[in-house]
Amino acid sequence: MTTRTIRARDRPVFGVDVHSGDVRGDDPSYALVILDPVDDDDPDAPDADGPMARVTRDVVSFRKLCRLIDDREPLYVATDNAYELAADKGELVGFLQSLPDGTRLVQVTGAERPEPLSRVASRHGIPYGKEPMKEAEASARLAAANVGHEVTAFTDETTVKVSRGRSTGKGGWSQDRYTRRIHGNVRKRTRQVQSKLKEANLEFERDVTEKYGGYANATFTVEARPEDIPVSNSRAGDVRVEVERERRDGIEYEPLVQRRDRVIVGIDPGTTTAAAVVGLDGTVHALYSSRTADTADVTEWIIEQGRPIIVAADVEPMPETVEKFRRSFDAAGWRPTTDLPVDEKLHRTREAGYDNDHERDALAAALYAYDDHEDQFERIAAKTPPRLDREAVIAGVVAGDASVESVVAELSEDDGNGDGAGEDGADDTDPTAPERTEEEETIRRLRERVDRLESHAESLEGDLAERDERIAELEGELEEAKREERIEARTRRAVSRLERETDRLERERDEARERVADLEGKVETLKELWRLDHSNFDDVADDRGLVSVKVVEQFTLDALETADDEYGLVAGDVVYLRDASGAGRRTAERLAETDPRAVVRGEGNISEVADQVLFDHDVPVLPADAVPVREVDELAVASEEAVAAAVDDWERRAERRRKTEKQEHLDRIISEHRAGRTLPETEE
């Protein structure tokens, strides 16, 4: 929008508010206040209390209001809600279209989310009352001060169309001559319009439809409002000129002037730099993000939005880039105690629209900064006199790090120009009083300063007392928290001690259960062995029960050593070789050294060498099928009767084997002797 300084005194300003009835019903009436410009040099001007001093008040119907607008062509038609003049968007567009060129509908309370009129009036020092007439007057005076937003349904482009004013199908002359004359007049009028637009230095585009003898029509698209175009609607003879503004897609609100209010700025630096601007009332004004913009571009954009008093970041510590922006604007800084989590940023910005995560982060920083200062803003506003700019006081306190009283005093002096003027600009001195001397004037100013400082001191003392009370309250809460913490710590220590004792007892219980299980297993084993040993009492009486058998897994030196370590191999043992194969002389000699009663052979065959060694040491080797071995867990037993029978059988076979070996030995000796006697005869 092209911002132009508009002097409100040039044309009247209308303030409107619903007086009775309903705009959606029949014949609503309106409270109308007209502020007419007066000549400041005219001493006879009635009610001359400023540049908009002549006030007219009336209650009118909607039809009369429209007629007055057409007759007076006011600069602004001001209201606190545009929909008090129309029942819906369609009627509002029609009302805007009916306004004279240069007349604007102004909503003084803001844009899509208007503030209460009372708050806006108080902020700008405008008298306010709840009666419709007082609200209408407040709206008029606010609009006269260029406060508010223009309500518009049209763009700043205007279409000027030059076309035929008559049909080419009629005429008293010949048809061709008649058509050429009309088209020639359209071309002539088109050139006149184009010349006026150029003289006014307006940018435009022209689209012409050429016809026989000239132009059938011409359309100019002009970058200006209708009131700025030196052409109006007209119809003269063969030519018609129509001026019409381009429609928008909907209703929009544009500020009357760029006020550059005080704002809070959130910045998210990085590859993509984003910035968000939030007003001192928490309203989101604008968002910005760019991958190519430098610091100067971002600074220029922020300056266009307002005057920052707080620059915020969403991380701790504040990035150096954000700190540079803060210093360049001489603003206060804000950052969270810890980096803001993403879920909290999403929740805080849920009602705002943004294009990317960078804009979201910048907006979250600005909104959290507003949340942190909201109470301070309200306290400052409560202490600010109505005639002073509330935002200026807030800026002085927050960004200037000064007290409210000192900022108010400074702004009051500025408003009075230092000559003793009050807040309303009037001189408080008595014109009939004698002129003060320089010393008296100095004393007066010093006394006023002392009064302000004493008032400031009293305010600070009150704040100090409140702070002391708060400190005492917090100290009490801290002591109570420490006491509860000590109790909780003792409880935790006792619980930890009991938990350790419980763990120790549980470990002892588990170990006892394991020992009981082991002993129960041994008892069961002993019972089983007892049952096996006493299954036949006649055998027990004859000393023919069971005999213990020691199991060797394999007939190797390692297996013999393992069995010796576990059971102990001693003389008289019955040894069971689960796998009898693979033994050599040394292994057999190791087993024979233990002097076993017998060796029971399981799977596999004993080698001839091992068998011979055992035989030479009179160790019986018994087959497993002759001596059945019964195993219970790690214990093995065999029947004493079976062992004795097998040993007896081995003794009988061993005796025959000895005789056979002895006979073979004698035969070998005789053979060797005979061979020795024959050998010398052969040699002779």
C-alpha positions in Angstrom: 0.0 0.0 0.0 1.3 3.5 -0.9 1.3 5.5 2.3 0.1 9.1 1.9 -0.2 11.7 4.6 -3.8 12.7 4.7 -4.9 15.9 6.4 -8.2 15.2 8.2 -9.1 18.9 8.3 -9.5 19.1 4.4 -12.8 17.2 4.5 -15.4 16.2 7.2 -15.2 12.9 9.1 -18.3 10.9 9.9 -18.5 8.8 13.1 -21.3 6.2 13.1 -22.7 3.7 15.6 -26.0 1.8 15.7 -28.5 3.8 17.8 -31.4 1.5 17.8 -32.7 -1.5 15.9 -30.7 -4.2 14.2 -28.8 -4.0 10.9 -30.3 -7.4 10.0 -33.8 -6.1 10.7 -35.8 -3.3 9.3 -34.9 0.5 9.5 -32.0 0.6 12.0 -31.2 4.1 13.2 -27.6 5.4 13.6 -26.0 7.9 15.9 -24.0 10.2 13.5 -21.3 12.6 14.6 -19.8 14.9 11.9 -16.4 16.6 12.6 -16.1 19.5 10.2 -12.8 21.3 9.5 -12.6 24.9 10.7 -10.2 27.7 10.0 -7.8 28.1 12.9 -7.6 31.8 12.2 -11.3 32.3 12.5 -12.0 33.5 16.1 -15.7 33.2 15.6 -15.6 29.5 14.7 -18.1 27.7 17.1 -16.7 25.1 19.5 -13.2 25.8 18.2 -11.2 23.4 20.4 -8.9 22.0 17.7 -8.5 21.2 14.0 -11.8 19.2 14.1 -13.8 21.5 16.4 -17.2 21.9 14.7 -19.2 18.9 15.9 -22.6 18.0 14.6 -24.6 15.2 16.3 -27.8 13.6 14.9 -29.7 10.3 14.8 -30.4 9.3 11.2 -31.8 6.4 9.2 -29.5 4.3 7.0 -31.0 6.0 3.9 -30.4 9.5 5.2 -26.8 8.4 6.2 -26.1 7.3 2.7 -27.6 10.6 1.3 -25.4 12.6 3.6 -22.3 10.7 2.6 -23.1 11.3 -1.1 -23.7 15.0 -0.4 -20.8 15.8 1.9 -18.3 13.3 0.5 -16.5 12.8 3.9 -12.9 11.8 4.1 -13.7 8.9 6.5 -16.8 7.1 7.6 -15.6 5.7 10.9 -17.2 2.9 13.0 -16.0 0.4 15.6 -17.4 -2.5 13.5 -17.9 -2.3 9.7 -20.7 -4.9 9.9 -22.8 -2.4 11.8 -23.4 -0.9 8.3 -24.1 -4.2 6.4 -25.7 -7.5 7.3 -23.1 -9.6 5.5 -20.1 -9.5 3.2 -22.2 -9.0 0.1 -24.0 -6.0 1.5 -20.7 -4.6 2.8 -19.2 -4.8 -0.7 -22.2 -3.0 -2.1 -21.9 -0.3 0.6 -18.2 0.2 -0.2 -19.0 0.4 -3.9 -21.6 3.1 -3.3 -19.2 5.4 -1.4 -18.0 8.5 -3.3 -14.5 8.6 -4.7 -12.1 9.5 -1.9 -14.4 8.5 0.9 -13.1 5.5 3.0 -14.8 3.3 5.4 -12.6 3.0 8.5 -12.8 0.5 11.3 -11.0 2.2 14.2 -10.7 -0.8 16.4 -8.3 -2.8 14.3 -8.4 -5.4 11.5 -10.0 -9.0 11.6 -9.7 -9.2 15.4 -10.8 -5.7 16.6 -10.0 -4.4 20.1 -12.7 -2.9 22.4 -13.4 0.7 21.4 -12.8 1.8 25.0 -9.3 0.4 25.0 -8.4 2.1 21.7 -9.8 5.4 22.8 -8.0 5.2 26.2 -4.7 4.5 24.5 -5.0 7.6 22.3 -6.5 9.9 24.9 -9.9 10.2 23.2 -13.0 10.7 25.5 -15.2 7.6 25.5 -18.7 6.8 26.7 -21.0 3.7 26.3 -23.8 5.7 24.8 -24.1 5.3 20.9 -23.5 9.0 20.3 -20.3 9.0 22.4 -19.0 5.9 20.7 -19.8 7.5 17.3 -17.8 10.6 18.4 -14.9 8.5 19.7 -14.8 6.7 16.3 -14.8 10.0 14.4 -12.0 11.5 16.5 -9.9 8.4 16.2 -10.3 8.3 12.5 -9.4 12.0 12.3 -6.2 11.1 14.1 -5.5 8.5 11.4 -6.1 5.6 13.8 -7.7 2.5 12.4 -7.8 0.3 9.3 -9.5 1.1 6.0 -12.1 -1.5 5.0 -11.8 -2.3 1.4 -13.0 -4.8 -1.2 -11.1 -3.3 -4.1 -7.4 -3.1 -5.1 -5.4 0.0 -6.0 -5.9 -0.8 -9.7 -8.7 0.9 -11.6 -10.1 0.0 -15.0 -11.0 2.8 -17.3 -13.1 1.5 -20.3 -13.8 3.7 -23.3 -16.5 2.1 -25.6 -19.3 2.8 -28.0 -22.2 4.7 -26.6 -24.5 3.7 -29.4 -25.2 0.6 -31.5 -23.8 0.6 -35.0 -26.9 -1.0 -36.3 -28.9 2.3 -36.6 -28.4 5.7 -38.2 -29.7 7.9 -40.9 -26.6 7.8 -43.0 -25.2 4.9 -44.8 -24.2 2.1 -42.5 -20.4 2.3 -43.2 -20.3 6.0 -42.7 -22.2 5.7 -39.4 -19.9 3.0 -38.1 -16.8 4.9 -39.1 -18.0 7.9 -37.2 -18.7 6.0 -34.0 -15.4 4.1 -34.1 -13.5 7.4 -34.9 -15.1 9.1 -31.9 -14.1 6.2 -29.6 -10.5 6.5 -30.9 -10.5 10.2 -30.3 -11.8 9.8 -26.7 -9.3 7.1 -26.1 -6.4 9.4 -27.0 -7.8 12.1 -24.8 -8.0 9.7 -21.8 -4.5 8.4 -22.5 -3.2 12.0 -22.6 -4.8 12.8 -19.2 -3.3 9.7 -17.6 0.2 10.6 -18.9 -0.2 14.2 -17.6 -1.0 12.8 -14.2 2.1 10.6 -14.3 0.0 7.5 -13.7 1.2 4.0 -14.7 -1.2 2.2 -16.9 -1.6 -0.5 -19.5 -3.8 -0.1 -22.6 -5.7 -2.8 -24.5 -7.4 -1.7 -27.7 -9.9 -3.5 -30.0 -9.5 -1.9 -33.5 -12.5 -1.8 -35.8 -13.5 -0.4 -39.1 -12.8 3.4 -39.0 -11.2 3.4 -35.5 -11.6 1.6 -32.1 -14.5 -0.5 -31.0 -13.3 -0.1 -27.4 -10.2 0.6 -25.3 -9.4 -0.5 -21.7 -6.8 1.2 -19.5 -5.6 -0.6 -16.3 -4.3 2.1 -14.1 -2.2 1.7 -10.9 -4.2 4.2 -8.9 -7.5 4.8 -7.1 -10.5 6.4 -8.9 -10.0 9.7 -6.9 -6.5 9.9 -8.2 -7.5 9.5 -11.9 -8.4 12.7 -13.9 -11.2 10.8 -15.6 -14.7 10.1 -14.4 -17.8 8.2 -15.6 -19.4 9.9 -18.6 -21.5 9.4 -21.6 -21.5 11.8 -24.5 -23.0 11.0 -27.8 -21.3 8.1 -29.4 -18.8 7.4 -26.6 -19.1 6.1 -23.0 -16.4 6.1 -20.3 -16.7 3.8 -17.3 -14.3 4.0 -14.3 -14.4 0.9 -12.0 -12.0 -0.4 -9.3 -10.7 -3.9 -9.4 -12.4 -6.2 -6.9 -10.5 -8.3 -4.4 -11.3 -11.8 -3.5 -12.7 -10.8 -0.1 -12.8 -8.0 2.4 -9.4 -6.7 3.5 -8.2 -4.2 6.2 -5.3 -1.8 5.5 -3.9 0.5 8.1 -4.5 4.2 7.4 -0.9 5.0 8.1 2.2 3.0 8.9 2.5 4.0 12.6 5.6 1.9 13.3 4.3 0.9 16.7 6.5 -0.7 19.3 6.8 -4.4 18.7 8.4 -7.6 19.9 10.6 -9.4 17.4 11.6 -13.0 17.4 14.5 -14.1 15.2 15.6 -17.6 14.2 19.0 -17.4 12.5 20.7 -20.0 10.3 20.8 -21.0 6.6 17.2 -19.8 6.4 16.7 -16.6 8.5 13.2 -16.1 9.9 11.7 -13.2 11.9 8.3 -12.7 13.5 6.8 -9.4 14.7 4.3 -9.4 17.6 2.5 -6.4 19.0 2.5 -5.4 22.7 -1.0 -6.9 23.0 0.2 -10.3 21.7 -1.2 -9.9 18.2 0.9 -11.5 15.5 1.7 -8.7 12.9 3.9 -10.3 10.3 6.2 -13.3 9.5 9.3 -13.4 7.3 11.8 -16.0 6.1 14.4 -16.1 3.4 17.4 -18.2 2.4 19.1 -15.4 0.5 18.5 -12.3 2.6 21.4 -10.7 4.5 21.3 -8.9 7.8 20.5 -5.6 6.1 17.5 -7.0 4.3 16.1 -8.5 7.6 16.8 -5.2 9.4 15.0 -3.2 6.7 12.0 -5.6 6.9 11.8 -5.3 10.7 12.0 -1.5 10.5 9.0 -1.5 8.1 7.0 -3.4 10.7 7.7 -1.2 13.8 10.1 -0.3 16.5 11.4 -3.3 18.4 11.7 -3.0 22.2 12.4 -6.7 22.7 14.4 -9.0 20.5 13.9 -12.7 21.4 15.5 -16.0 20.6 14.2 -19.6 21.2 17.5 -21.0 22.5 19.9 -20.5 25.4 22.4 -18.9 25.1 21.2 -16.2 22.6 22.9 -16.7 19.2 25.4 -14.0 18.3 23.4 -13.1 15.2 20.3 -12.3 17.3 22.5 -10.4 19.8 23.6 -8.2 16.9 20.0 -7.4 15.9 19.3 -6.6 19.6 22.2 -4.1 19.7 21.3 -2.5 16.4 17.8 -1.7 17.6 19.0 -0.8 21.2 16.3 -3.2 22.4 16.0 -5.5 25.4 16.9 -9.2 24.9 14.9 -12.2 25.8 15.8 -15.9 25.8 14.5 -19.0 27.6 16.2 -20.6 30.5 16.6 -23.7 28.4 16.0 -24.4 24.7 12.3 -24.4 23.9 11.0 -27.9 23.1 9.4 -28.4 19.7 6.1 -29.6 21.3 5.8 -26.4 23.3 6.5 -24.3 20.3 3.9 -26.1 18.3 1.3 -25.6 21.1 2.1 -21.9 21.5 1.9 -21.1 17.8 -1.1 -23.4 17.1 -3.5 -20.5 16.3 -1.0 -18.7 14.0 -0.3 -19.5 10.3 3.3 -20.0 9.3 5.0 -21.4 6.2 8.0 -23.3 7.7 9.6 -24.4 10.9 11.9 -21.4 10.9 9.0 -19.0 11.0 7.4 -21.1 13.7 10.6 -20.9 15.9 10.8 -17.2 15.5 7.2 -16.7 16.3 7.4 -18.9 19.3 10.3 -16.8 20.6 8.3 -13.6 20.2 5.2 -15.0 21.8 7.0 -16.5 24.8 8.8 -13.1 25.2 5.3 -11.4 25.2 4.1 -14.0 27.8 7.0 -13.2 30.0 6.4 -9.4 29.9 2.6 -9.4 29.7 2.1 -8.6 33.4 4.8 -5.9 33.3 3.1 -4.3 30.3 -0.2 -4.2 32.3 1.4 -2.7 35.4 3.1 0.0 33.2 -0.2 0.8 31.4 -2.0 1.1 34.8 0.6 3.7 35.9 0.6 5.6 32.6 -1.6 8.8 32.5 -4.3 8.7 29.7 -2.7 11.5 27.7 0.7 9.8 27.3 1.6 7.2 24.7 1.4 3.9 26.6 3.8 2.1 24.2 6.3 4.9 24.5 6.3 4.4 28.3 6.6 0.7 27.9 9.6 1.1 25.6 11.3 3.5 28.0 10.9 1.0 30.9 11.7 -2.2 29.1 14.2 -1.2 26.5 15.6 1.9 28.4 15.8 0.0 31.8 14.2 3.0 33.6 11.4 3.3 36.1 7.8 4.1 35.1 7.8 7.3 37.1 11.0 8.7 35.4 9.7 7.8 31.9 6.4 9.4 32.6 8.1 12.5 34.0 10.3 12.8 31.0 7.5 12.3 28.5 5.4 14.8 30.4 8.1 17.4 30.2 8.5 16.7 26.4 4.7 17.2 25.9 4.8 20.4 27.8 7.9 21.6 25.9 9.5 22.4 29.2 7.5 25.7 29.7 5.2 24.5 32.4 2.5 23.2 30.1 0.2 20.4 31.4 -0.6 17.2 29.7 -3.2 18.8 27.5 -0.7 21.4 26.3 -2.4 24.3 28.2 -0.3 26.6 30.3 -1.0 26.1 34.0 0.4 29.5 35.0 -1.9 32.4 35.9 -1.6 35.2 33.3 -2.4 37.9 35.9 0.4 36.7 38.2 3.7 38.7 38.3 6.5 37.3 36.2 8.8 35.1 38.1 12.5 35.8 38.4 15.0 33.4 37.1 15.8 32.2 40.7 12.1 31.7 41.4 11.6 29.7 38.2 14.6 27.5 39.1 13.2 26.9 42.5 9.8 26.0 41.1 11.4 23.5 38.7 13.5 22.0 41.4 10.5 21.7 43.7 8.6 19.9 41.0 11.5 17.6 40.5 11.7 17.0 44.2 8.0 16.2 44.2 8.5 13.7 41.4 11.5 12.1 43.0 9.7 11.8 46.4 6.8 10.2 44.6 9.2 7.9 42.9 10.9 7.1 46.2 7.6 6.3 47.8 6.7 4.0 44.9 10.1 2.3 45.2 9.6 2.0 49.0 6.3 0.3 48.4 7.8 -2.0 45.8 10.7 -2.7 48.3 8.2 -3.6 51.1 6.3 -5.9 48.7 9.6 -7.4 47.7 10.6 -8.0 51.4 7.2 -9.6 52.1 7.7 -11.8 49.1 11.2 -12.7 50.2 9.9 -13.6 53.7 7.2 -15.7 52.1 9.6 -17.5 49.8 12.0 -18.1 52.7 9.2 -19.7 54.7 8.3 -21.8 51.7 12.0 -22.7 51.3 12.4 -23.7 55.0 9.2 -25.9 54.7 10.6 -27.4 51.5 13.9 -28.2 53.2 12.1 -29.8 56.2 10.0 -32.0 53.8 13.2 -32.8 51.9 15.0 -33.9 55.1 12.0 -36.1 56.0 11.9 -37.5 52.5 15.7 -38.1 52.6 15.4 -40.0 55.9 12.6 -42.0 54.5 14.6 -42.8 51.4 17.6 -44.0 53.5 15.4 -46.2 55.7 13.7 -47.7 52.6 17.2 -48.3 51.0 18.4 -50.0 54.2 15.3 -52.3 54.3 15.6 -53.0 50.6 19.2 -54.1 51.1 18.3 -56.3 54.1 15.4 -57.8 52.0 17.8 -58.6 49.2 20.2 -60.2 51.6 17.5 -62.4 53.1 16.1 -63.3 49.7 19.6 -64.4 48.6 20.0 -66.5 51.8 16.6 -68.0 51.2 17.5 -68.9 47.6 20.8 -70.5 48.7 19.0 -72.5 51.5 16.4 -73.7 48.9 19.2 -74.8 46.6 21.0 -76.7 49.5 17.7 -78.3 50.4 17.1 -79.3 46.8 20.6 -80.9 46.7 20.2 -82.7 49.9 16.8 -84.0 48.8 18.3 -85.3 45.6 21.0 -87.1 47.6 18.4 -88.6 49.9 16.5 -89.8 46.9 19.6 -91.3 45.5 20.5 -93.0 48.7 17.0 -94.4 49.0 17.2 -95.7 45.5 20.6 -97.4 46.2 19.2 -98.8 49.4 16.3 -100.2 47.5 18.6 -101.7 44.9 20.9 -103.2 47.6 18.1 -104.7 49.7 15.8 -106.0 47.1 16.7 -109.6 47.9 17.2 -110.2 51.7 18.6 -113.6 51.1 21.4 -112.1 49.1 22.1 -109.6 51.9 22.2 -112.5 54.4 24.7 -114.3 52.2 26.7 -111.2 51.7 25.8 -111.2 48.1 24.4 -107.7 47.7 25.6 -104.9 45.5 29.1 -103.7 44.8 30.0 -100.1 43.9 31.3 -99.5 40.4 33.5 -96.6 39.4 32.8 -95.3 35.9 35.6 -94.2 33.5 34.2 -92.5 30.4 37.0 -93.6 28.1 40.1 -95.8 28.3 42.6 -92.9 28.1 45.1 -91.4 30.6 43.0 -88.2 30.8 39.8 -90.0 31.6 41.6 -92.2 34.3 43.1 -89.0 35.9 39.6 -87.4 35.9 38.0 -90.4 37.5 40.8 -90.6 40.0 40.3 -86.9 40.9 36.5 -87.3 41.3 36.1 -90.7 42.9 39.6 -91.9 43.7 40.8 -95.2 42.1 42.0 -97.6 44.8 42.8 -101.3 45.1 39.8 -103.6 45.0 37.7 -101.3 42.9 35.4 -102.5 40.1 36.1 -100.1 37.2 33.6 -99.7 34.4 35.1 -98.6 31.1 32.3 -97.0 29.2 34.4 -96.9 26.0 37.2 -99.5 26.2 38.8 -98.8 22.8 42.0 -96.9 22.1 44.2 -97.7 25.1 47.9 -98.5 24.7 50.5 -100.0 27.0 51.0 -97.0 29.1 47.3 -96.4 29.7 46.8 -100.1 30.7 49.8 -100.0 33.1 48.3 -96.8 34.7 45.0 -98.7 35.3 46.9 -101.8 36.5 48.8 -99.7 39.0 45.5 -99.1 40.9 45.2 -102.9 41.4 41.4 -103.1 40.6 39.4 -106.1 41.5 38.0 -106.2 38.0 37.5 -104.1 34.9 34.1 -104.2 33.2 34.4 -103.5 29.5 31.6 -101.5 27.8 31.5 -100.4 24.2 34.5 -101.1 21.9 37.3 -103.7 22.2 40.4 -103.5 24.3 43.5 -103.4 22.2 45.7 -106.6 22.3 48.6 -104.6 24.0 46.3 -103.3 26.8 44.6 -106.7 27.2 48.0 -108.3 27.6 49.2 -105.8 30.1 46.1 -106.3 32.3 46.4 -110.0 31.9 50.0 -110.0 33.0 48.9 -108.0 36.1 46.1 -110.5 36.9 43.4 -107.8 36.3 40.2 -109.6 35.2 38.5 -108.0 32.2 34.8 -108.8 32.3 32.3 -108.2 29.5 29.4 -105.8 30.2 26.7 -108.4 29.4 28.2 -110.7 32.1 28.1 -107.9 34.8 25.2 -105.6 34.2 25.9 -102.1 35.6 23.1 -100.0 37.0 23.6 -96.3 37.2 21.8 -93.8 39.5 22.8 -90.2 38.8 26.6 -90.2 39.3 26.7 -93.6 41.1 26.9 -97.1 39.5 26.4 -100.5 41.1 26.5 -104.1 40.1 25.5 -107.3 41.6 28.1 -108.9 43.8 27.1 -112.3 42.7 27.4 -111.4 39.0 30.9 -109.9 39.6 32.0 -113.0 41.5 30.7 -115.3 38.8 32.3 -113.3 36.0 35.6 -113.2 37.9 35.5 -117.0 38.5 34.8 -117.5 34.8 37.8 -115.2 33.9 40.0 -117.2 36.3 39.2 -120.4 34.5 39.8 -118.8 31.1 43.0 -117.2 32.4 44.3 -120.5 33.7 43.7 -122.1 30.3 45.4 -119.1 28.7 48.4 -119.4 31.0 48.8 -123.0 30.1 48.5 -122.3 26.5 51.0 -119.5 26.7 53.3 -121.7 28.8 53.1 -124.5 26.2 53.7 -122.1 23.4 56.7 -120.7 25.3 58.2 -124.2 25.8 57.6 -125.0 22.2 59.4 -121.9 21.2 62.3 -122.7 23.4 62.6 -126.2 22.0 62.4 -124.9 18.5 65.1 -122.3 19.2 67.3 -125.0 20.8 66.9 -127.4 17.9 67.6 -124.5 15.6 70.8 -123.8 17.5 72.1 -127.4 17.3 71.4 -127.7 13.6 73.1 -124.5 12.7 76.7 -125.7 13.4 76.3 -128.9 11.4 75.1 -126.9 8.5 78.1 -124.6 8.9 80.5 -127.6 8.8 
